[in-house]
Amino acid sequence: MLDEKKVHELKKAFPFVNELDGKHEFFDSLYYQKIEPGMVILDESHKCTGVILMLSGVIRIYKLSDEGREITLYRIGRGETCTLTLACLLGIGEVPFPVAASAEQLSEAVFVPAEIFKKLFYSVPSIQKFFFMSLSAKFYSVLNLLENITFKRTSERLMDFLITKTAGGTYPLYSTHEAIGAELGTAREVVSRLLKEMESNGIVTLSRGKITLLDKAFYHQ
C-alpha cells in the first residue's frame, strides 16, 4: 500500500487514477519500487505479474537475441507504462513477457497486480483510453524503428542517431560503441568501423567514451 505522498504523485502522473477514489481494492494492492540504474526488472523468462506505472526515471525496453545482441524498442518515463504488458495480460492464456526491461537511471515506479488491473481495465473507460493511447504511440515508435532497419543502411541510421543525440552537433555524445550498437540493433564492431570511417572523413572526432559531431554541412546536403 502506498503512503499519501506516493498516491499524490501517482495521481499527478496518471490522471485516470483520480477516478478510482473509493476503489480501495486498487489502492490497497499497489506497491512502490525504487529501481537502481542497470537493474533488469523484466526479461523474457518471466511471466507478466502486473503493470508498471512510472513516477520518475527512464526504463529501456529492448529485445535480446540468442547471440546476445540487443536492440532498443522504446523507452518509458514519468506518466508512461510498458504497453507490451497488455499483450501478456489481456491475450489468450498466459504468455511470457516478449522483451526485456532495465533502468537507465534511478527510477521510481508503482506496480498494479495483474488481476486487479484486468478487473479495472474492463470496467473503467478512462483506463482503457490511457492504455490504448499509450499502445498507439509505442506502436508507431516501433513501426518507425522497423522502417529504419528495413529501408535504411546502418551508416544512415548511425548518422541519424548522432544528429539526434548531439542536437545536430551542439553537444558531444558520451557513450560506448557497444551501447550505440544495442540502440541500433547492430554489433559493436560495425559501429566502431563506421565511426572510424566518419572520423577519417572529418565528420566526427572520437575519444574514449566521447563522440563529437563536426561536419554540419554533411547532414544538410
Summary of the structure (lengths in Angstrom):
residues: 221
radius of gyration: 20.1
end to end distance: 56.3
largest distance: 64.4
contacts: 611
relative contact order: 0.13
helix: 46%
strand: 23%
